[in-house]
Amino acid sequence: MSLSDSLESLRKIDINDLDVNNLGSWPVPIKFLTCVILLAAVLGLGYYFYLGDLQLQLDQQRAQEATLKQQFSTKAFQAANLEAYKVQMAEMEESFGALLRQLPSDTEVPGLLEDITRTGLGSGLEFSEIKLQPEVAQQFYIELPIKISVVGSYHDLATFVSGVASLPRIVTLHDFEVKPVTAEAGSSRLAMSILAKTYRYNDKGLSAGNKELKKK
């Protein structure tokens, strides 16, 4: 039977005449068409329920592959430059240790107090208080706070602050508080409270820090 004859026979078939309970009696073209439809339905459902999940997993694996390739490239670069990094780390440790050791030691603190006092008196100030506060230990250094209270004119206070900041030792100034000495109008005398901090190196912290860096 040719294709044209099959198509012609399909046109002549009335679907209402087909017996669903007796599929064997259906014309051959209808059987063939039904098989094609069932096969297409089975393939479609199989792709949707099985191959679709596999495709999703494949896409996820491809994305993960790209990420792993990037990580591998980064780690390969780091491994290739590992020796250079080690040399650079050793140089940084040496420079850092040298800088820390430039900080004042315990024996130099009295001299620093003398320098601050001399700077204040040279600026025309009167000292109400200059007192060491408890030390504050950090990992690589120790803070030495110094509470300072002085009285003088605005110009003298500015000169004092500038002089302390330019001392050869490292000194930082914090917590400024300036107020008039009296409530009298036109009074030029001011009272300033300030916290100066100097630093000394923490040799124990430095040794521990070096060990930690070497572990990394």
C-alpha positions as a printed Julia matrix, in Angstrom:
216×3 Matrix{Float64}:
   0.0    0.0    0.0
   1.46   3.36  -1.01
   1.58   6.41   1.24
  -1.16   8.12  -0.74
  -3.4    5.08  -0.36
  -2.76   5.04   3.39
  -3.62   8.7    3.72
  -6.75   8.2    1.65
  -7.84   5.29   3.85
  -7.27   7.41   6.97
  -9.61  10.08   5.63
 -12.33   7.5    5.16
 -12.09   6.18   8.72
 -14.61   7.46  11.24
 -13.09   7.59  14.72
 -16.48   6.8   16.21
 -16.38   3.44  14.47
 -13.2    2.35  16.27
 -13.66  -0.17  19.06
 -11.39   0.68  21.96
 -11.93  -2.8   23.44
 -10.79  -4.48  20.25
  -7.6   -2.78  19.09
  -6.77  -5.66  16.78
  -9.67  -4.75  14.53
  -8.34  -1.28  13.88
  -7.02  -0.51  10.4
  -3.28  -0.8    9.93
  -2.73   2.96   9.39
  -4.54   3.74  12.67
  -2.47   1.12  14.5
   0.71   2.61  13.1
  -0.3    6.15  13.97
  -1.27   5.1   17.49
   2.09   3.38  18.0
   3.9    6.49  16.83
   1.93   8.67  19.25
   2.54   6.27  22.16
   6.24   6.06  21.35
   6.52   9.84  21.25
   4.67  10.11  24.57
   6.94   7.52  26.21
  10.08   9.26  24.92
   8.8   12.65  26.04
   7.95  11.44  29.53
  11.27   9.59  29.78
  13.18  12.74  28.85
  11.18  14.87  31.28
  11.49  12.56  34.29
  14.93  11.04  33.7
  17.02  12.76  31.06
  15.97  16.22  32.32
  17.5   15.49  35.74
  20.64  14.16  34.1
  20.93  17.31  32.01
  20.6   19.45  35.14
  23.31  17.42  36.88
  25.51  17.78  33.81
  25.12  21.56  33.82
  25.99  21.66  37.54
  29.08  19.52  36.99
  30.21  21.78  34.15
  29.84  24.84  36.37
  31.78  23.09  39.15
  34.46  22.1   36.65
  34.98  25.75  35.7
  35.3   26.71  39.38
  37.77  23.9   40.09
  39.86  24.89  37.06
  40.05  28.46  38.37
  41.05  27.25  41.85
  43.67  24.95  40.36
  45.08  27.79  38.29
  45.31  30.05  41.35
  46.96  27.4   43.52
  49.34  26.43  40.74
  50.45  30.07  40.47
  50.93  30.27  44.24
  52.91  27.03  44.28
  55.13  28.25  41.44
  55.91  31.43  43.42
  56.13  29.79  46.86
  59.86  30.32  47.26
  59.55  33.99  46.32
  56.76  34.36  48.88
  58.92  32.76  51.57
  61.79  35.15  50.84
  59.42  38.1   50.88
  57.9   36.94  54.18
  61.34  36.61  55.78
  62.24  40.14  54.66
  58.96  41.5   56.04
  59.53  39.76  59.39
  63.03  41.21  59.61
  61.87  44.74  58.72
  58.9   44.54  61.08
  61.06  43.36  63.96
  63.56  46.15  63.31
  60.8   48.78  63.36
  59.35  47.42  66.6
  62.74  47.5   68.27
  62.99  51.21  67.51
  60.2   51.8   70.03
  61.34  52.99  73.48
  62.19  50.49  76.19
  61.16  50.71  79.83
  64.3   52.59  80.82
  63.56  55.42  78.36
  60.1   56.3   79.75
  61.39  58.67  82.49
  63.34  60.52  79.82
  60.17  60.83  77.75
  58.31  62.33  80.71
  61.12  64.84  81.12
  60.92  65.75  77.43
  57.14  66.27  77.65
  57.52  68.38  80.79
  60.31  70.45  79.22
  58.23  70.98  76.08
  55.24  72.14  78.11
  57.25  74.54  80.27
  59.02  75.84  77.19
  55.62  76.56  75.66
  54.64  78.65  78.69
  52.23  76.13  80.22
  51.57  75.2   83.82
  51.28  71.49  84.58
  48.39  70.39  86.76
  49.16  66.69  86.29
  51.39  64.36  84.32
  50.92  60.74  85.31
  51.61  57.31  83.82
  48.55  55.1   83.38
  48.45  51.25  83.41
  50.07  49.63  80.4
  47.91  48.12  77.65
  49.49  45.04  76.03
  48.89  44.41  72.33
  50.23  41.5   70.29
  53.43  43.14  69.05
  53.73  46.23  71.25
  52.7   47.68  74.61
  50.92  51.01  74.96
  52.13  53.37  77.7
  49.37  55.97  78.31
  50.29  59.24  80.0
  47.58  61.52  81.39
  48.48  65.18  81.03
  46.65  68.25  82.37
  48.03  71.72  81.59
  46.9   75.36  81.78
  47.81  78.15  79.39
  46.7   80.26  76.46
  45.37  78.81  73.22
  48.6   79.65  71.41
  50.69  78.0   74.15
  48.55  74.84  74.02
  48.96  74.62  70.24
  52.73  75.07  70.57
  52.86  72.32  73.2
  50.88  69.85  71.09
  53.09  70.52  68.08
  56.22  70.1   70.2
  55.1   66.78  71.65
  54.18  65.46  68.2
  57.68  66.29  66.93
  59.57  64.53  69.74
  62.08  61.92  68.49
  60.16  59.19  70.29
  56.85  57.96  68.91
  54.07  59.76  70.8
  50.4   59.94  69.78
  47.83  62.27  71.34
  44.23  61.29  72.15
  41.09  62.42  74.01
  41.6   66.2   73.85
  39.49  68.26  76.24
  39.87  72.02  76.41
  37.82  74.36  78.61
  38.19  77.81  80.17
  39.88  77.97  83.54
  37.25  80.41  84.85
  33.86  81.54  83.68
  35.04  85.17  83.48
  34.36  86.84  80.14
  37.47  87.62  78.13
  39.66  85.13  79.99
  42.36  83.69  77.71
  43.56  80.93  80.02
  42.45  77.43  79.08
  42.76  74.07  80.81
  43.59  71.15  78.56
  43.37  67.47  79.44
  44.98  65.08  77.0
  46.05  61.44  76.87
  49.46  60.87  75.31
  50.48  57.37  74.29
  53.96  56.11  73.68
  54.87  52.55  72.84
  57.49  49.93  73.55
  57.99  46.7   71.72
  56.64  43.47  73.16
  59.44  40.97  72.62
  57.28  38.09  73.83
  54.47  39.02  71.47
  56.96  39.45  68.64
  58.38  35.97  69.16
  54.89  34.45  69.3
  53.87  36.38  66.18
  56.89  35.13  64.26
  56.06  31.55  65.19
  52.46  32.04  64.04
  53.59  33.54  60.72
  55.93  30.64  60.12
  53.09  28.18  60.71
  51.03  29.92  58.04
